[in-house]
Structure formats: C-alpha cells, structure tokens
C-alpha cells in the first residue's frame, strides 16, 4: 500500500517495483480496500491512508 501511494497510485510502476504481475497487485489492493474500507476517490481518506502507512512503516 505504501509503495502504491508513493508511486502516486500508478499500478504499473508499483508492480514493477514489487516485481509482481499487475493482476496480483490489483488482487492485493482490492483485498485491502475491502478489508479496511478504503476509498481512493476521497482525497482526505487517501491522505489519511498515506500518512498512516508512513507512520507504521
């Protein structure tokens, strides 16, 4: 999640950086979105998730 947000939500760059297939990244991001009810379209929520990732990792 942290790398995805640092790459400005660019799935292609994130998949390359993680050395995984893009569909694997999509699957993992979807699992996180469902489990934690993340909405990337809401700017405040996206910022909150990003800051939380920075603090944790």
mmCIF file of the N, C-alpha and C atoms, coordinates in Angstrom:
data_MODEL
# 
_entry.id   MODEL 
# 
loop_
_atom_site.group_PDB 
_atom_site.id 
_atom_site.type_symbol 
_atom_site.label_atom_id 
_atom_site.label_alt_id 
_atom_site.label_comp_id 
_atom_site.label_asym_id 
_atom_site.label_entity_id 
_atom_site.label_seq_id 
_atom_site.pdbx_PDB_ins_code 
_atom_site.Cartn_x 
_atom_site.Cartn_y 
_atom_site.Cartn_z 
_atom_site.occupancy 
_atom_site.B_iso_or_equiv 
_atom_site.pdbx_formal_charge 
_atom_site.auth_seq_id 
_atom_site.auth_comp_id 
_atom_site.auth_asym_id 
_atom_site.auth_atom_id 
_atom_site.pdbx_PDB_model_num 
ATOM 1   N N  . UNK A 1 1  ? 0.837   -1.181 0.000   1.00 0.00 ? 1  UNK A N  1 
ATOM 2   C CA . UNK A 1 1  ? 0.000   0.000  0.000   1.00 0.00 ? 1  UNK A CA 1 
ATOM 3   C C  . UNK A 1 1  ? 0.884   1.249  0.000   1.00 0.00 ? 1  UNK A C  1 
ATOM 4   N N  . UNK A 1 2  ? 1.899   1.235  0.844   1.00 0.00 ? 2  UNK A N  1 
ATOM 5   C CA . UNK A 1 2  ? 2.768   2.409  0.948   1.00 0.00 ? 2  UNK A CA 1 
ATOM 6   C C  . UNK A 1 2  ? 3.441   2.707  -0.389  1.00 0.00 ? 2  UNK A C  1 
ATOM 7   N N  . UNK A 1 3  ? 3.977   1.685  -1.037  1.00 0.00 ? 3  UNK A N  1 
ATOM 8   C CA . UNK A 1 3  ? 4.651   1.880  -2.316  1.00 0.00 ? 3  UNK A CA 1 
ATOM 9   C C  . UNK A 1 3  ? 3.673   2.337  -3.388  1.00 0.00 ? 3  UNK A C  1 
ATOM 10  N N  . UNK A 1 4  ? 2.466   1.810  -3.364  1.00 0.00 ? 4  UNK A N  1 
ATOM 11  C CA . UNK A 1 4  ? 1.424   2.213  -4.305  1.00 0.00 ? 4  UNK A CA 1 
ATOM 12  C C  . UNK A 1 4  ? 1.120   3.699  -4.154  1.00 0.00 ? 4  UNK A C  1 
ATOM 13  N N  . UNK A 1 5  ? 0.997   4.160  -2.940  1.00 0.00 ? 5  UNK A N  1 
ATOM 14  C CA . UNK A 1 5  ? 0.707   5.567  -2.698  1.00 0.00 ? 5  UNK A CA 1 
ATOM 15  C C  . UNK A 1 5  ? 1.910   6.454  -3.016  1.00 0.00 ? 5  UNK A C  1 
ATOM 16  N N  . UNK A 1 6  ? 3.113   5.964  -2.733  1.00 0.00 ? 6  UNK A N  1 
ATOM 17  C CA . UNK A 1 6  ? 4.317   6.731  -3.073  1.00 0.00 ? 6  UNK A CA 1 
ATOM 18  C C  . UNK A 1 6  ? 4.491   6.856  -4.586  1.00 0.00 ? 6  UNK A C  1 
ATOM 19  N N  . UNK A 1 7  ? 3.978   5.894  -5.329  1.00 0.00 ? 7  UNK A N  1 
ATOM 20  C CA . UNK A 1 7  ? 4.023   5.938  -6.791  1.00 0.00 ? 7  UNK A CA 1 
ATOM 21  C C  . UNK A 1 7  ? 2.813   6.662  -7.373  1.00 0.00 ? 7  UNK A C  1 
ATOM 22  N N  . UNK A 1 8  ? 2.167   7.469  -6.566  1.00 0.00 ? 8  UNK A N  1 
ATOM 23  C CA . UNK A 1 8  ? 1.010   8.268  -6.996  1.00 0.00 ? 8  UNK A CA 1 
ATOM 24  C C  . UNK A 1 8  ? -0.094  7.393  -7.586  1.00 0.00 ? 8  UNK A C  1 
ATOM 25  N N  . UNK A 1 9  ? -0.319  6.244  -6.948  1.00 0.00 ? 9  UNK A N  1 
ATOM 26  C CA . UNK A 1 9  ? -1.369  5.295  -7.326  1.00 0.00 ? 9  UNK A CA 1 
ATOM 27  C C  . UNK A 1 9  ? -1.186  4.759  -8.741  1.00 0.00 ? 9  UNK A C  1 
ATOM 28  N N  . UNK A 1 10 ? 0.054   4.690  -9.196  1.00 0.00 ? 10 UNK A N  1 
ATOM 29  C CA . UNK A 1 10 ? 0.371   4.139  -10.511 1.00 0.00 ? 10 UNK A CA 1 
ATOM 30  C C  . UNK A 1 10 ? 0.620   2.638  -10.353 1.00 0.00 ? 10 UNK A C  1 
ATOM 31  N N  . UNK A 1 11 ? -0.313  1.842  -10.849 1.00 0.00 ? 11 UNK A N  1 
ATOM 32  C CA . UNK A 1 11 ? -0.234  0.395  -10.659 1.00 0.00 ? 11 UNK A CA 1 
ATOM 33  C C  . UNK A 1 11 ? 0.916   -0.232 -11.434 1.00 0.00 ? 11 UNK A C  1 
ATOM 34  N N  . UNK A 1 12 ? 1.201   0.282  -12.620 1.00 0.00 ? 12 UNK A N  1 
ATOM 35  C CA . UNK A 1 12 ? 2.280   -0.287 -13.435 1.00 0.00 ? 12 UNK A CA 1 
ATOM 36  C C  . UNK A 1 12 ? 3.630   -0.107 -12.736 1.00 0.00 ? 12 UNK A C  1 
ATOM 37  N N  . UNK A 1 13 ? 3.909   1.103  -12.263 1.00 0.00 ? 13 UNK A N  1 
ATOM 38  C CA . UNK A 1 13 ? 5.176   1.374  -11.573 1.00 0.00 ? 13 UNK A CA 1 
ATOM 39  C C  . UNK A 1 13 ? 5.278   0.561  -10.279 1.00 0.00 ? 13 UNK A C  1 
ATOM 40  N N  . UNK A 1 14 ? 4.180   0.465  -9.549  1.00 0.00 ? 14 UNK A N  1 
ATOM 41  C CA . UNK A 1 14 ? 4.187   -0.269 -8.285  1.00 0.00 ? 14 UNK A CA 1 
ATOM 42  C C  . UNK A 1 14 ? 4.453   -1.749 -8.518  1.00 0.00 ? 14 UNK A C  1 
ATOM 43  N N  . UNK A 1 15 ? 3.798   -2.328 -9.514  1.00 0.00 ? 15 UNK A N  1 
ATOM 44  C CA . UNK A 1 15 ? 4.006   -3.747 -9.827  1.00 0.00 ? 15 UNK A CA 1 
ATOM 45  C C  . UNK A 1 15 ? 5.454   -4.002 -10.233 1.00 0.00 ? 15 UNK A C  1 
ATOM 46  N N  . UNK A 1 16 ? 6.015   -3.108 -11.028 1.00 0.00 ? 16 UNK A N  1 
ATOM 47  C CA . UNK A 1 16 ? 7.420   -3.260 -11.417 1.00 0.00 ? 16 UNK A CA 1 
ATOM 48  C C  . UNK A 1 16 ? 8.347   -3.165 -10.203 1.00 0.00 ? 16 UNK A C  1 
ATOM 49  N N  . UNK A 1 17 ? 8.079   -2.224 -9.321  1.00 0.00 ? 17 UNK A N  1 
ATOM 50  C CA . UNK A 1 17 ? 8.919   -2.048 -8.128  1.00 0.00 ? 17 UNK A CA 1 
ATOM 51  C C  . UNK A 1 17 ? 8.836   -3.259 -7.199  1.00 0.00 ? 17 UNK A C  1 
ATOM 52  N N  . UNK A 1 18 ? 7.656   -3.857 -7.109  1.00 0.00 ? 18 UNK A N  1 
ATOM 53  C CA . UNK A 1 18 ? 7.464   -5.029 -6.245  1.00 0.00 ? 18 UNK A CA 1 
ATOM 54  C C  . UNK A 1 18 ? 7.838   -6.331 -6.947  1.00 0.00 ? 18 UNK A C  1 
ATOM 55  N N  . UNK A 1 19 ? 8.107   -6.253 -8.235  1.00 0.00 ? 19 UNK A N  1 
ATOM 56  C CA . UNK A 1 19 ? 8.438   -7.408 -9.059  1.00 0.00 ? 19 UNK A CA 1 
ATOM 57  C C  . UNK A 1 19 ? 7.334   -8.461 -9.014  1.00 0.00 ? 19 UNK A C  1 
ATOM 58  N N  . UNK A 1 20 ? 6.082   -7.975 -9.188  1.00 0.00 ? 20 UNK A N  1 
ATOM 59  C CA . UNK A 1 20 ? 4.928   -8.857 -9.251  1.00 0.00 ? 20 UNK A CA 1 
ATOM 60  C C  . UNK A 1 20 ? 4.103   -8.479 -10.480 1.00 0.00 ? 20 UNK A C  1 
ATOM 61  N N  . UNK A 1 21 ? 3.221   -9.370 -10.877 1.00 0.00 ? 21 UNK A N  1 
ATOM 62  C CA . UNK A 1 21 ? 2.340   -9.091 -12.012 1.00 0.00 ? 21 UNK A CA 1 
ATOM 63  C C  . UNK A 1 21 ? 1.294   -8.066 -11.590 1.00 0.00 ? 21 UNK A C  1 
ATOM 64  N N  . UNK A 1 22 ? 0.863   -7.261 -12.546 1.00 0.00 ? 22 UNK A N  1 
ATOM 65  C CA . UNK A 1 22 ? -0.109  -6.210 -12.230 1.00 0.00 ? 22 UNK A CA 1 
ATOM 66  C C  . UNK A 1 22 ? -1.428  -6.779 -11.713 1.00 0.00 ? 22 UNK A C  1 
ATOM 67  N N  . UNK A 1 23 ? -1.842  -7.936 -12.206 1.00 0.00 ? 23 UNK A N  1 
ATOM 68  C CA . UNK A 1 23 ? -3.089  -8.536 -11.721 1.00 0.00 ? 23 UNK A CA 1 
ATOM 69  C C  . UNK A 1 23 ? -2.957  -8.970 -10.263 1.00 0.00 ? 23 UNK A C  1 
ATOM 70  N N  . UNK A 1 24 ? -1.751  -9.375 -9.865  1.00 0.00 ? 24 UNK A N  1 
ATOM 71  C CA . UNK A 1 24 ? -1.501  -9.714 -8.459  1.00 0.00 ? 24 UNK A CA 1 
ATOM 72  C C  . UNK A 1 24 ? -1.629  -8.474 -7.595  1.00 0.00 ? 24 UNK A C  1 
ATOM 73  N N  . UNK A 1 25 ? -1.087  -7.375 -8.082  1.00 0.00 ? 25 UNK A N  1 
ATOM 74  C CA . UNK A 1 25 ? -1.204  -6.104 -7.360  1.00 0.00 ? 25 UNK A CA 1 
ATOM 75  C C  . UNK A 1 25 ? -2.670  -5.690 -7.237  1.00 0.00 ? 25 UNK A C  1 
ATOM 76  N N  . UNK A 1 26 ? -3.420  -5.796 -8.329  1.00 0.00 ? 26 UNK A N  1 
ATOM 77  C CA . UNK A 1 26 ? -4.851  -5.473 -8.303  1.00 0.00 ? 26 UNK A CA 1 
ATOM 78  C C  . UNK A 1 26 ? -5.579  -6.308 -7.257  1.00 0.00 ? 26 UNK A C  1 
ATOM 79  N N  . UNK A 1 27 ? -5.289  -7.601 -7.227  1.00 0.00 ? 27 UNK A N  1 
ATOM 80  C CA . UNK A 1 27 ? -5.926  -8.503 -6.262  1.00 0.00 ? 27 UNK A CA 1 
ATOM 81  C C  . UNK A 1 27 ? -5.621  -8.067 -4.835  1.00 0.00 ? 27 UNK A C  1 
ATOM 82  N N  . UNK A 1 28 ? -4.371  -7.791 -4.562  1.00 0.00 ? 28 UNK A N  1 
ATOM 83  C CA . UNK A 1 28 ? -3.971  -7.403 -3.200  1.00 0.00 ? 28 UNK A CA 1 
ATOM 84  C C  . UNK A 1 28 ? -4.562  -6.059 -2.791  1.00 0.00 ? 28 UNK A C  1 
ATOM 85  N N  . UNK A 1 29 ? -4.570  -5.111 -3.716  1.00 0.00 ? 29 UNK A N  1 
ATOM 86  C CA . UNK A 1 29 ? -5.161  -3.803 -3.415  1.00 0.00 ? 29 UNK A CA 1 
ATOM 87  C C  . UNK A 1 29 ? -6.661  -3.922 -3.172  1.00 0.00 ? 29 UNK A C  1 
ATOM 88  N N  . UNK A 1 30 ? -7.340  -4.741 -3.965  1.00 0.00 ? 30 UNK A N  1 
ATOM 89  C CA . UNK A 1 30 ? -8.774  -4.950 -3.767  1.00 0.00 ? 30 UNK A CA 1 
ATOM 90  C C  . UNK A 1 30 ? -9.068  -5.574 -2.412  1.00 0.00 ? 30 UNK A C  1 
ATOM 91  N N  . UNK A 1 31 ? -8.219  -6.529 -2.001  1.00 0.00 ? 31 UNK A N  1 
ATOM 92  C CA . UNK A 1 31 ? -8.401  -7.137 -0.675  1.00 0.00 ? 31 UNK A CA 1 
ATOM 93  C C  . UNK A 1 31 ? -8.256  -6.091 0.424   1.00 0.00 ? 31 UNK A C  1 
ATOM 94  N N  . UNK A 1 32 ? -7.251  -5.231 0.309   1.00 0.00 ? 32 UNK A N  1 
ATOM 95  C CA . UNK A 1 32 ? -7.039  -4.180 1.305   1.00 0.00 ? 32 UNK A CA 1 
ATOM 96  C C  . UNK A 1 32 ? -8.191  -3.179 1.305   1.00 0.00 ? 32 UNK A C  1 
ATOM 97  N N  . UNK A 1 33 ? -8.665  -2.803 0.119   1.00 0.00 ? 33 UNK A N  1 
ATOM 98  C CA . UNK A 1 33 ? -9.786  -1.862 0.015   1.00 0.00 ? 33 UNK A CA 1 
ATOM 99  C C  . UNK A 1 33 ? -11.033 -2.416 0.695   1.00 0.00 ? 33 UNK A C  1 
ATOM 100 N N  . UNK A 1 34 ? -11.302 -3.685 0.486   1.00 0.00 ? 34 UNK A N  1 
ATOM 101 C CA . UNK A 1 34 ? -12.486 -4.299 1.092   1.00 0.00 ? 34 UNK A CA 1 
ATOM 102 C C  . UNK A 1 34 ? -12.329 -4.479 2.591   1.00 0.00 ? 34 UNK A C  1 
ATOM 103 N N  . UNK A 1 35 ? -11.155 -4.948 3.008   1.00 0.00 ? 35 UNK A N  1 
ATOM 104 C CA . UNK A 1 35 ? -10.939 -5.223 4.424   1.00 0.00 ? 35 UNK A CA 1 
ATOM 105 C C  . UNK A 1 35 ? -10.944 -3.950 5.268   1.00 0.00 ? 35 UNK A C  1 
ATOM 106 N N  . UNK A 1 36 ? -10.329 -2.894 4.744   1.00 0.00 ? 36 UNK A N  1 
ATOM 107 C CA . UNK A 1 36 ? -10.212 -1.661 5.510   1.00 0.00 ? 36 UNK A CA 1 
ATOM 108 C C  . UNK A 1 36 ? -11.135 -0.547 5.027   1.00 0.00 ? 36 UNK A C  1 
ATOM 109 N N  . UNK A 1 37 ? -11.999 -0.868 4.055   1.00 0.00 ? 37 UNK A N  1 
ATOM 110 C CA . UNK A 1 37 ? -12.983 0.076  3.517   1.00 0.00 ? 37 UNK A CA 1 
ATOM 111 C C  . UNK A 1 37 ? -12.322 1.384  3.074   1.00 0.00 ? 37 UNK A C  1 
ATOM 112 N N  . UNK A 1 38 ? -11.309 1.250  2.225   1.00 0.00 ? 38 UNK A N  1 
ATOM 113 C CA . UNK A 1 38 ? -10.567 2.397  1.716   1.00 0.00 ? 38 UNK A CA 1 
ATOM 114 C C  . UNK A 1 38 ? -11.232 2.904  0.445   1.00 0.00 ? 38 UNK A C  1 
ATOM 115 N N  . UNK A 1 39 ? -11.387 4.213  0.357   1.00 0.00 ? 39 UNK A N  1 
ATOM 116 C CA . UNK A 1 39 ? -11.943 4.845  -0.831  1.00 0.00 ? 39 UNK A CA 1 
ATOM 117 C C  . UNK A 1 39 ? -10.903 5.822  -1.369  1.00 0.00 ? 39 UNK A C  1 
ATOM 118 N N  . UNK A 1 40 ? -10.236 5.440  -2.476  1.00 0.00 ? 40 UNK A N  1 
ATOM 119 C CA . UNK A 1 40 ? -9.178  6.287  -3.035  1.00 0.00 ? 40 UNK A CA 1 
ATOM 120 C C  . UNK A 1 40 ? -9.720  7.548  -3.693  1.00 0.00 ? 40 UNK A C  1 
ATOM 121 N N  . UNK A 1 41 ? -11.006 7.591  -3.978  1.00 0.00 ? 41 UNK A N  1 
ATOM 122 C CA . UNK A 1 41 ? -11.591 8.755  -4.634  1.00 0.00 ? 41 UNK A CA 1 
ATOM 123 C C  . UNK A 1 41 ? -11.818 9.916  -3.670  1.00 0.00 ? 41 UNK A C  1 
ATOM 124 N N  . UNK A 1 42 ? -11.790 9.644  -2.388  1.00 0.00 ? 42 UNK A N  1 
ATOM 125 C CA . UNK A 1 42 ? -11.956 10.690 -1.383  1.00 0.00 ? 42 UNK A CA 1 
ATOM 126 C C  . UNK A 1 42 ? -10.563 11.217 -0.999  1.00 0.00 ? 42 UNK A C  1 
ATOM 127 N N  . UNK A 1 43 ? -10.249 12.461 -1.342  1.00 0.00 ? 43 UNK A N  1 
ATOM 128 C CA . UNK A 1 43 ? -8.892  12.985 -1.088  1.00 0.00 ? 43 UNK A CA 1 
ATOM 129 C C  . UNK A 1 43 ? -8.458  12.920 0.371   1.00 0.00 ? 43 UNK A C  1 
ATOM 130 N N  . UNK A 1 44 ? -9.354  13.227 1.279   1.00 0.00 ? 44 UNK A N  1 
ATOM 131 C CA . UNK A 1 44 ? -8.974  13.196 2.698   1.00 0.00 ? 44 UNK A CA 1 
ATOM 132 C C  . UNK A 1 44 ? -8.665  11.778 3.147   1.00 0.00 ? 44 UNK A C  1 
ATOM 133 N N  . UNK A 1 45 ? -9.472  10.845 2.703   1.00 0.00 ? 45 UNK A N  1 
ATOM 134 C CA . UNK A 1 45 ? -9.254  9.449  3.104   1.00 0.00 ? 45 UNK A CA 1 
ATOM 135 C C  . UNK A 1 45 ? -7.951  8.924  2.506   1.00 0.00 ? 45 UNK A C  1 
ATOM 136 N N  . UNK A 1 46 ? -7.675  9.283  1.278   1.00 0.00 ? 46 UNK A N  1 
ATOM 137 C CA . UNK A 1 46 ? -6.437  8.863  0.629   1.00 0.00 ? 46 UNK A CA 1 
ATOM 138 C C  . UNK A 1 46 ? -5.227  9.431  1.371   1.00 0.00 ? 46 UNK A C  1 
ATOM 139 N N  . UNK A 1 47 ? -5.313  10.677 1.788   1.00 0.00 ? 47 UNK A N  1 
ATOM 140 C CA . UNK A 1 47 ? -4.240  11.295 2.555   1.00 0.00 ? 47 UNK A CA 1 
ATOM 141 C C  . UNK A 1 47 ? -4.083  10.614 3.919   1.00 0.00 ? 47 UNK A C  1 
ATOM 142 N N  . UNK A 1 48 ? -5.184  10.297 4.563   1.00 0.00 ? 48 UNK A N  1 
ATOM 143 C CA . UNK A 1 48 ? -5.148  9.617  5.864   1.00 0.00 ? 48 UNK A CA 1 
ATOM 144 C C  . UNK A 1 48 ? -4.461  8.259  5.741   1.00 0.00 ? 48 UNK A C  1 
ATOM 145 N N  . UNK A 1 49 ? -4.809  7.500  4.699   1.00 0.00 ? 49 UNK A N  1 
ATOM 146 C CA . UNK A 1 49 ? -4.201  6.184  4.486   1.00 0.00 ? 49 UNK A CA 1 
ATOM 147 C C  . UNK A 1 49 ? -2.707  6.343  4.225   1.00 0.00 ? 49 UNK A C  1 
ATOM 148 N N  . UNK A 1 50 ? -2.336  7.318  3.409   1.00 0.00 ? 50 UNK A N  1 
ATOM 149 C CA . UNK A 1 50 ? -0.936  7.550  3.101   1.00 0.00 ? 50 UNK A CA 1 
ATOM 150 C C  . UNK A 1 50 ? -0.142  7.891  4.356   1.00 0.00 ? 50 UNK A C  1 
ATOM 151 N N  . UNK A 1 51 ? -0.642  8.815  5.146   1.00 0.00 ? 51 UNK A N  1 
ATOM 152 C CA . UNK A 1 51 ? 0.056   9.190  6.383   1.00 0.00 ? 51 UNK A CA 1 
ATOM 153 C C  . UNK A 1 51 ? 0.143   8.025  7.366   1.00 0.00 ? 51 UNK A C  1 
ATOM 154 N N  . UNK A 1 52 ? -0.903  7.237  7.435   1.00 0.00 ? 52 UNK A N  1 
ATOM 155 C CA . UNK A 1 52 ? -0.899  6.058  8.309   1.00 0.00 ? 52 UNK A CA 1 
ATOM 156 C C  . UNK A 1 52 ? 0.179   5.067  7.870   1.00 0.00 ? 52 UNK A C  1 
ATOM 157 N N  . UNK A 1 53 ? 0.308   4.869  6.567   1.00 0.00 ? 53 UNK A N  1 
ATOM 158 C CA . UNK A 1 53 ? 1.346   3.968  6.046   1.00 0.00 ? 53 UNK A CA 1 
ATOM 159 C C  . UNK A 1 53 ? 2.744   4.478  6.379   1.00 0.00 ? 53 UNK A C  1 
ATOM 160 N N  . UNK A 1 54 ? 2.936   5.781  6.285   1.00 0.00 ? 54 UNK A N  1 
ATOM 161 C CA . UNK A 1 54 ? 4.235   6.356  6.609   1.00 0.00 ? 54 UNK A CA 1 
ATOM 162 C C  . UNK A 1 54 ? 4.573   6.182  8.085   1.00 0.00 ? 54 UNK A C  1 
ATOM 163 N N  . UNK A 1 55 ? 3.579   6.336  8.941   1.00 0.00 ? 55 UNK A N  1 
ATOM 164 C CA . UNK A 1 55 ? 3.819   6.195  10.376  1.00 0.00 ? 55 UNK A CA 1 
ATOM 165 C C  . UNK A 1 55 ? 4.087   4.762  10.786  1.00 0.00 ? 55 UNK A C  1 
ATOM 166 N N  . UNK A 1 56 ? 3.409   3.824  10.167  1.00 0.00 ? 56 UNK A N  1 
ATOM 167 C CA . UNK A 1 56 ? 3.552   2.413  10.529  1.00 0.00 ? 56 UNK A CA 1 
ATOM 168 C C  . UNK A 1 56 ? 4.853   1.839  9.969   1.00 0.00 ? 56 UNK A C  1 
ATOM 169 N N  . UNK A 1 57 ? 5.171   2.154  8.740   1.00 0.00 ? 57 UNK A N  1 
ATOM 170 C CA . UNK A 1 57 ? 6.307   1.501  8.089   1.00 0.00 ? 57 UNK A CA 1 
ATOM 171 C C  . UNK A 1 57 ? 7.443   2.390  7.968   1.00 0.00 ? 57 UNK A C  1 
# 
